[in-house]
Amino acid sequence: MKVRDVLRHFAEFPVAPLETIAPETALVLSPHPDDESLGCGGFIASAVKNGNPPVVVIVSDGSASHRNSVTWPPRRMARLRQEESWEAATVLGLSSDRLLFMGLQDSAVPTQGDSFEAAVHDLIEIVERYECQTVLTPWRCDPHCDHEAVWLMGQKLKVLVPQLRLLAYPVWGLTLPPEMEINGDLLTGWRLDIGKFLGRKRAAIQAHRSQRGLVVDDDPSGFVLPEHLMEKMLLPYEIFIAS
């Protein structure tokens, strides 16, 4: 199936209430500091408003977004991006005790081996501590190695904790070339109406100032959130794919 057909299919997912998509406490796995705002900002705000705030785990430290900056070396950049995630969470109404950071190396999140298993073990402890019933991971077709790694972590969690409900949310997958072919069966899922929280989601995304080209001024090759992604992220609904 071509990407354009998949995206058209996503737009036709039935609109469902939060209670259908995630009836109990959810664990949101975000590959980088900002993916939680981009892909799940409306979900987070909705769940907080509903009295059942999720637990958000930022998996990587986000330090690789401006590799050539001298004034913002990796450790300083990681601290900044953590601060931006705290600010975004506050905008969405999420308390600081429900925002956790794993601190794995940006662009090198493991997909196998001892480090991968250790990360999954840490996530199981979080699931048990907060009694999470649903886990949200990036979509398997998001074209970034860290997104794939976090999706794999979700798959391993499902194997080790079979009662977990596993859903996926697309971020960069929404920007794939329309003619690109995607393997796999026809996907099912839901759309969550986030119209009431769209302003908060926009403000949460804006809190990630370093990723909007507003902080680092000595790395012209550094990452900047593209407008075509922002347009897709600021629709009045969010997409959740059954895994």
C-alpha positions, 0 to 999 in steps of 0.5 A: 500500500502506498503512503498516500493511501495509508494516510487517507485511511488514517483520516478515515479512522472512526472518532472515538472517546478517550475511554475507548482509546485508553480506558486506564492509565497510559504510558506514553513512550517518546523517542525524543523530547518533543515527540510527546508534544507532537504526536500525543499532546492532545491525548496528554491534555485530554487524559489529564482533564479526564482525571487519569493523567498518563505517564510520559517517558522521554527515552533519548536525551535529545542531545544530537539535534545540533551536533556542530554547535560549540556553545551547545555541546551535547550535555548542555543541549540535553539539559535544555531539551529536558527543561523544554519538555518540563515546560511543555508538560506544564502547558498540557497540565501534566505534573512533573512527577509523571514525566520521566527521562531515560537519558539514552543517547540520542540517535543511538537508542538500542534495538537489541542486546543488553542495553535494550533489555535493560531499557525494557526492564526499566519500562516494566518497572514503570508500568508496574509502579504506575499500573499502566494498562495501555502503552503508546509507542511511535508508529513502526513506519516513522523513519528515524532509528530512535522511533524504530527502537522505541517501537521495538521496546513496545513490542517487547513490553507486549510480549513480557506483559501480555495484558498491556494494550499497545497503540502507536502514534505517527509522527515522521511517518506522516511526512513519508513520500506519498508514492512510497510503498509500505508493507503490512496489513491494512491498519485499524485504529481511532482518531481522538478529537483534540479540538478543545486542546489544540491551543495547548498542544500548539503551545506545548510544541512551541515550548520546544524552542531549540527545535524551532531554530530559536536558541542555537545560532552557531549550527546552521545545519542543526535540526529545525521542525519543518512547517510541513510536519507542524501542519500535520501535527496541528490537526483537530485530531490525533491518530492511534493505531492498533498494534 
